[in-house]
Amino acid sequence: MQKNILVIYYTQTGQLGEIVKNIAKPFEDKKDEYNVTYYNIQLKEDFPFPWPSDVFFNTFPESYLQIPKEILPPPEDVLNKKFDLILFGYQVWYLTPSIPVISFLKSGYAENILKDTPVVTISGTRNMWMLSQEKLKVYLKKMQAKLVGNIALVDRHDNYTSVLTILRWLTTGQKEKSGMLPAAGISDEEINGADKYGVIIKKHLEQNDWSGLQPDLIKNGAVEIRPFLVRVEKVGNKIFTVWSHLIINKKEKRPILIKFFKVYLMAAIWVVSPVVLVFHILMAPILWFKRKKEKKYLQGINLK
């Protein structure tokens, strides 16, 4: 009897679509054993790509505060079928799962699809996904989904280079290298090699034993934790909480506040972030044990 696999994702650039489809490939290669269904989340009013700069920054408060938009209903074959495994792909906007993903999770459709089903989360991001994954864990727990694994693919370039390349890609559509800047996003080599994770997941599904899946994924490079970026995320979440509530509550001043936020964000990346890095390095000997424990937790799938 065939096992049913559901692949949920949203993609603008096509990058996350490639990733999840490569991870699902080992299941696709065994069509006699597996039936793979793809569900690309669609908003009634989608976001533009490339992003006009003003639209990109104006999306910030709703992104961070997890305010949903209306989605198109999932297809009948998604709503009316029980799945043996769900591969859940998502990207991060402003340190939070993207608005389309949040919109699906808050749509009323998600609980019936996810409840009592093993889920492997798959993120494709610039580099800061750790605390966003914590937010996603909360949703999955509320819906009684069984989180059994997590894969986090990132841009391997340094933090500052990736800021420049991702802004170039999102606002102009240009992913390819230009001048001194490399290509944006996750490397083609890593995307094309993502099927190795599907092989690992398939093995555990066949054994009907999920207990060792996440350790196996970690051994094969599925999750990298950079302690400095965890610290940046923590600081960023505190700052974003203040800014997002300010912009939402001061509706009449939103345009000017968004402009101030844009200036502040750029300053934080290029001025505040290096200061945080210096303190991170200086505190390393004192906080070594704490950071080691935190790294182990963030690599895992449990929720505190």
C-alpha positions as CSV (number, residue, x, y, z in Angstrom):
1,M,0.0,0.0,0.0
2,Q,1.3,3.4,-1.0
3,K,2.3,5.9,1.7
4,N,1.1,9.5,1.2
5,I,3.7,12.3,1.4
6,L,2.6,16.0,1.5
7,V,5.0,18.8,0.6
8,I,3.9,22.2,1.8
9,Y,5.7,25.3,0.8
10,Y,5.6,28.9,-0.4
11,T,8.1,30.4,-2.8
12,Q,8.6,33.7,-4.6
13,T,12.1,33.2,-6.1
14,G,11.8,29.5,-6.7
15,Q,14.6,28.7,-4.4
16,L,12.5,27.0,-1.7
17,G,10.5,25.1,-4.3
18,E,13.8,23.6,-5.6
19,I,14.9,22.7,-2.1
20,V,11.7,20.9,-1.1
21,K,11.4,19.1,-4.4
22,N,15.0,17.8,-4.2
23,I,14.3,16.6,-0.6
24,A,11.2,14.8,-1.9
25,K,13.0,13.3,-4.9
26,P,13.8,9.9,-3.1
27,F,10.1,9.5,-2.6
28,E,9.3,10.5,-6.2
29,D,11.8,7.9,-7.4
30,K,9.6,5.2,-5.7
31,K,6.2,6.0,-7.2
32,D,5.0,2.4,-6.5
33,E,5.6,2.9,-2.8
34,Y,4.9,6.7,-2.3
35,N,2.4,9.2,-3.6
36,V,3.8,12.7,-3.3
37,T,1.4,15.7,-3.3
38,Y,2.7,19.3,-3.5
39,Y,0.8,22.2,-2.0
40,N,2.2,25.6,-2.9
41,I,0.5,28.1,-0.5
42,Q,-1.2,30.8,-2.5
43,L,-2.4,34.2,-1.2
44,K,-5.5,35.8,-2.7
45,E,-3.3,38.9,-3.1
46,D,0.3,37.9,-3.4
47,F,3.4,39.9,-2.8
48,P,5.4,41.3,-5.7
49,F,8.7,39.9,-6.9
50,P,11.1,41.6,-7.3
51,W,10.1,43.7,-4.3
52,P,9.8,47.5,-4.7
53,S,11.9,48.8,-1.8
54,D,9.0,50.7,-0.1
55,V,6.8,47.6,-0.2
56,F,9.5,45.3,1.2
57,F,10.0,47.5,4.3
58,N,6.3,48.3,4.6
59,T,5.7,44.5,5.1
60,F,7.8,44.5,8.3
61,P,5.2,45.1,11.1
62,E,2.7,42.5,9.8
63,S,5.5,40.0,9.2
64,Y,6.9,40.3,12.7
65,L,3.5,40.4,14.4
66,Q,2.4,37.4,12.4
67,I,-0.7,39.1,11.0
68,P,-2.1,36.9,8.3
69,K,-3.6,37.5,4.9
70,E,-6.3,35.5,3.2
71,I,-5.1,32.4,1.3
72,L,-6.8,30.4,-1.5
73,P,-8.2,27.2,-0.2
74,P,-5.9,24.2,-0.5
75,P,-6.8,21.6,-3.2
76,E,-9.3,18.9,-2.3
77,D,-6.5,16.2,-2.5
78,V,-4.7,18.0,0.3
79,L,-7.8,18.6,2.4
80,N,-9.4,15.2,2.1
81,K,-6.4,12.8,2.4
82,K,-4.5,11.5,5.4
83,F,-0.8,11.8,5.0
84,D,2.0,9.6,6.5
85,L,4.5,12.4,6.4
86,I,4.5,16.2,5.8
87,L,7.6,18.1,4.5
88,F,6.9,21.7,5.5
89,G,9.0,24.3,3.7
90,Y,9.2,27.9,4.8
91,Q,11.3,31.0,4.6
92,V,11.9,33.7,7.2
93,W,10.8,37.3,6.9
94,Y,11.9,39.7,9.6
95,L,13.0,36.9,12.0
96,T,9.6,35.2,11.7
97,P,8.0,32.6,9.4
98,S,6.9,34.5,6.2
99,I,3.4,36.0,6.0
100,P,2.2,33.3,3.5
101,V,3.3,30.6,5.9
102,I,1.7,32.3,8.9
103,S,-1.4,32.9,6.8
104,F,-1.7,29.1,6.1
105,L,-1.1,28.3,9.8
106,K,-3.9,30.7,10.9
107,S,-6.2,29.9,8.0
108,G,-8.3,27.2,9.7
109,Y,-7.1,24.6,7.1
110,A,-3.8,23.9,8.8
111,E,-4.9,22.0,11.9
112,N,-6.9,19.3,10.0
113,I,-3.9,18.8,7.7
114,L,-1.1,18.8,10.3
115,K,-2.8,17.1,13.3
116,D,-1.3,13.8,14.4
117,T,1.0,13.7,11.4
118,P,4.9,13.5,11.4
119,V,6.3,16.8,10.1
120,V,9.8,17.7,8.9
121,T,10.4,21.4,8.8
122,I,12.6,22.7,6.0
123,S,13.8,26.3,5.9
124,G,15.8,28.1,3.2
125,T,17.1,31.4,4.6
126,R,19.9,34.0,4.5
127,N,21.2,32.8,7.8
128,M,19.0,33.8,10.8
129,W,16.3,31.1,11.2
130,M,16.8,29.8,14.8
131,L,14.2,31.8,16.7
132,S,11.8,31.8,13.8
133,Q,11.9,28.0,14.1
134,E,11.0,28.4,17.8
135,K,7.9,30.3,16.7
136,L,7.0,27.6,14.2
137,K,7.3,24.9,16.9
138,V,4.6,26.7,18.9
139,Y,2.2,26.5,16.0
140,L,2.9,22.9,15.4
141,K,2.5,22.0,19.0
142,K,-0.9,23.8,19.2
143,M,-2.1,21.8,16.2
144,Q,-0.9,18.6,17.7
145,A,1.5,17.9,14.8
146,K,4.4,15.6,15.4
147,L,7.6,17.5,14.7
148,V,10.2,14.8,13.9
149,G,12.9,16.6,12.0
150,N,14.3,20.0,10.9
151,I,16.5,21.0,8.0
152,A,17.9,24.6,7.8
153,L,19.7,25.5,4.6
154,V,21.4,28.9,4.6
155,D,23.6,31.2,2.6
156,R,27.1,30.3,3.7
157,H,28.7,33.7,3.0
158,D,29.5,36.1,5.8
159,N,26.7,38.1,7.4
160,Y,27.5,41.3,5.7
161,T,28.0,40.0,2.2
162,S,24.7,38.1,2.4
163,V,22.9,41.3,3.4
164,L,24.0,43.0,0.2
165,T,23.3,40.0,-2.1
166,I,19.9,39.3,-0.7
167,L,18.8,42.9,-1.0
168,R,20.1,42.9,-4.6
169,W,18.1,39.8,-5.3
170,L,14.9,40.8,-3.6
171,T,14.7,44.3,-5.0
172,T,16.1,43.7,-8.6
173,G,15.5,40.0,-9.2
174,Q,19.2,39.5,-9.8
175,K,20.6,36.4,-8.1
176,E,23.7,36.0,-10.2
177,K,27.1,37.4,-9.0
178,S,27.9,40.9,-10.0
179,G,31.1,42.9,-9.5
180,M,32.7,41.8,-6.3
181,L,29.5,40.3,-4.9
182,P,28.8,36.5,-5.2
183,A,25.5,34.9,-6.2
184,A,22.8,35.4,-3.7
185,G,21.1,32.7,-1.7
186,I,21.9,29.1,-0.9
187,S,24.5,27.6,-3.2
188,D,23.4,25.5,-6.2
189,E,25.6,22.7,-4.9
190,E,23.8,22.6,-1.6
191,I,20.3,22.8,-3.2
192,N,21.1,20.1,-5.7
193,G,22.5,17.8,-3.0
194,A,19.5,18.2,-0.7
195,D,18.1,14.9,-1.9
196,K,20.5,13.2,0.6
197,Y,18.2,14.4,3.4
198,G,15.2,12.8,1.6
199,V,17.1,9.5,1.7
200,I,17.6,9.8,5.4
201,I,13.9,10.8,6.0
202,K,12.7,7.9,3.8
203,K,14.8,5.4,5.8
204,H,13.2,6.5,9.1
205,L,9.7,6.4,7.6
206,E,10.3,2.9,6.3
207,Q,11.5,1.8,9.8
208,N,8.5,3.7,11.4
209,D,11.0,5.1,13.9
210,W,11.5,8.8,14.0
211,S,13.6,8.9,17.2
212,G,17.0,9.1,15.5
213,L,16.0,11.2,12.5
214,Q,17.2,14.6,13.8
215,P,20.6,13.3,15.0
216,D,21.0,11.7,11.5
217,L,20.2,14.9,9.8
218,I,22.6,16.9,12.0
219,K,25.4,14.4,11.2
220,N,24.8,15.1,7.5
221,G,25.0,18.9,7.8
222,A,21.3,19.7,7.9
223,V,21.6,22.2,10.8
224,E,24.4,24.7,11.5
225,I,24.1,27.0,14.5
226,R,26.3,30.1,14.6
227,P,26.1,31.4,18.2
228,F,26.8,35.0,17.2
229,L,23.8,35.0,14.9
230,V,21.6,33.6,17.8
231,R,22.7,36.6,19.8
232,V,21.9,39.0,16.9
233,E,18.4,37.4,16.6
234,K,17.7,37.8,20.3
235,V,18.6,41.5,20.2
236,G,16.7,41.8,16.9
237,N,13.5,40.3,18.3
238,K,13.5,42.8,21.2
239,I,14.0,45.8,18.8
240,F,11.5,44.5,16.3
241,T,8.9,44.1,19.0
242,V,9.2,47.8,19.8
243,W,9.2,49.0,16.2
244,S,6.4,46.8,15.0
245,H,4.0,47.8,17.8
246,L,4.9,51.5,17.3
247,I,4.2,51.3,13.5
248,I,0.9,49.4,13.9
249,N,-0.4,51.6,16.7
250,K,0.5,54.9,15.0
251,K,-1.4,54.3,11.8
252,E,-1.4,58.0,10.8
253,K,2.4,58.2,11.0
254,R,3.1,54.8,9.4
255,P,4.8,56.1,6.2
256,I,7.3,58.2,8.1
257,L,7.9,55.5,10.7
258,I,8.6,53.0,8.0
259,K,11.2,55.3,6.6
260,F,12.8,55.7,10.0
261,F,12.7,52.0,10.5
262,K,14.5,51.4,7.2
263,V,17.3,53.8,8.2
264,Y,17.5,52.2,11.7
265,L,17.7,48.7,10.3
266,M,20.6,49.5,8.0
267,A,22.4,51.2,10.9
268,A,21.8,48.2,13.1
269,I,23.2,45.9,10.5
270,W,26.3,47.9,9.8
271,V,27.0,49.6,13.1
272,V,25.2,47.8,16.0
273,S,25.9,44.3,14.7
274,P,29.7,44.7,14.8
275,V,29.5,45.9,18.3
276,V,27.4,42.9,19.3
277,L,30.1,40.7,17.6
278,V,32.8,42.3,19.7
279,F,30.9,41.6,23.0
280,H,30.1,38.1,21.8
281,I,33.8,37.4,21.3
282,L,34.8,38.9,24.6
283,M,32.2,37.0,26.6
284,A,33.0,33.6,24.9
285,P,35.0,32.1,27.7
286,I,32.4,33.1,30.3
287,L,29.4,31.9,28.3
288,W,31.0,28.8,26.7
289,F,28.9,26.2,28.6
290,K,25.6,28.2,28.2
291,R,26.2,28.6,24.4
292,K,27.0,24.9,24.0
293,K,23.8,23.9,25.7
294,E,21.8,26.5,23.7
295,K,23.4,25.2,20.4
296,K,22.4,21.6,21.2
297,Y,18.8,22.7,22.0
298,L,18.5,24.8,18.8
299,Q,19.7,21.9,16.7
300,G,17.0,19.7,18.1
301,I,13.2,19.5,17.6
302,N,12.0,19.9,21.2
303,L,10.2,23.0,22.4
304,K,11.1,24.4,25.8
